């Protein structure tokens, strides 16, 4: 599709923000709707040790996957990851760092769930959103981490009191009123006098959160002593507000002496770090498109033995995940996918996440990952998922429906070009040609040449190949019926719309037959 008349869509409307050089990048991942998720899965209150252990395991996997992460700090359903100042991960592209990291975190969370909850099946897919903030120096990074640990203490102390009051028989409103206006000292006194709990004796993981970093150790993974020092990923629950931890671990961020600390900072002493948050928003009255595509999918498809050039089951799994996305996000009006990618069009006036790009990108990437893994066993019952899939996401903003249609037609043309090439390539390889030879045969060939090659050498009419392979998949809502609802002023007729998946050309005829996609 290079230099086609639809190429302007990519050139003019795709965002490609690069984070500023010589800044520390901090990525914070937060659970979406985790209050409901924790209730649904019966997490213990105020803290569920298994749930926190699972979050720590995901953070550990992140440090093993991304060498440029030098430190991570987590509490409850959030985790912050500090990337080294000079990182060039994904060329510092904000959307790729956001989407791929949160997608990988989600993937590991789901794949490790059974390790921590062997008797508790996942009842709904978890997903996360994320944001990236750049900090100019080491002191600001440490103040950011101190702010998160201060918040951990404040929230955990409150929640410990709150849930002890609930468990003693008070209602939630009564517990809220009992704690209203109390100081930290008051809460400690309440816990000691009413429940004989010394707050300082509570688990350090609950009070201080979890820090994850690399260190040299002389033990194996099971804690047994070994002769040679090795590098390991450590999870600890230390105080990171003061200088002691950083003095002992100067290799993580730098020398503690480089950082001036003001002792006795109160709750808001570190919150100046919020001023570094920059939240780009999609322009109003524009159609937002999020395109999700798998990372390292060639390797993933090889490990899981996908058919070449197309695996019908894998494509149906992508379509099922897309349909669930449209159910999860009602503002998605249309989806188009092929191979390992899917594009989702949001309605023009969406206020999803107040149009914050980072939240839209990260939550869509995470949610799609979660659906894909949740549905895997249904589509591949005899193939275990052995590698966590993860997806990058990019956002475009189109000012009018015609631009959206041009974008979608561009993706469908790309689907045709790729599939025609891949069909020829894999037919040549299966016939005994080496991969390099197949590439040489197809070099500089036109679509007409490829059709002739398939017909003459393999007696294959390309136009008879399944439409899902040639045209991709369109997901949209269509009216399937009506039903009556009884209301105070009489019966009201409602319409029922379900998500349909079709494999059709997205030319003008399609849009004439489906005007409600943009107008409903």
ZILINWO-V112071 format. One line per field, one symbol per residue. ss: DSSP state (~ for helix, > for strand, _ for the rest). phi: phi as a letter, one per 40 degrees, with the letter a starting at -180 (. if undefined). Layout:
BEGIN
ss: ???
phi: ???
END
This chain:
BEGIN
ss: _______~~~~~~>___>_____>>>>>>>>__~~~~~~~________~~~~~~~~~~~~~~~~~___>>>>>>>__>>>>>>_____~~~~>~~~~~~~~~~~~~~~~~~_~~~~___________>>>>>>>>__~~~~~~~~~~~~~~~~~~~~~~~~~~~~~~____~~~~~~~~____~~~~~~~~~~~~___~~~__~~~~~_>>>>>>>>>>_____>>>>>>>>>>>>_______~~~~~_~~~~__~~~________~~~~~~~~~~____>_____>>>>>>>>__~~~~~~~________~~~~~~~~~~~~~~~~~___>>>>>>>__>>>>>>_____~~~~>~~~~~~~~~~~~~~~~~~~~~~~___________>>>>>>>>__~~~~~~~~~~~~~~~~~~~~~~~~~~~~~~____~~~~~~~~____~~~~~~~~~~~~___~~~__~~~~~_>>>>>>>>>>>>>>>__>>>>>>>>>>>>>_____~~~~~~__~~~~_
phi: .dgccccccccbbccacbcccfbccbbbbbccfcccccccbfccbcbbcccccccccccccccccbcccbabbbafbbabbccddcdbdffgcccccdccccccdcdcdcccdccbbcbbcccaccabbaabbbbcacdccccdccdccdcdcccccccccdcccccchcccccccccccgccccccdcdccccbfbcdcccdccccbgbbbacacbbbccbgccbcccbcbcbbbbccbcccddcccbcccbiccccbcbbcgccdccbcccccccbbcbcccfbccbbbbaccfcdccccccfccbcbbccccccdccccccccccbdccbabbaafbbabbbccdbdbdffgcccccccccccccdccdcccdcccbcbbccbbccabcbbbbbbcadcccccccccccccdcccccccccdcccccchcccccccccccgccdcccccdccccbfbcdcccdccccbgbbbacbcbibabbcbdchcbcbbbbbcbbbbbcbcdcccccbccdcbc
END
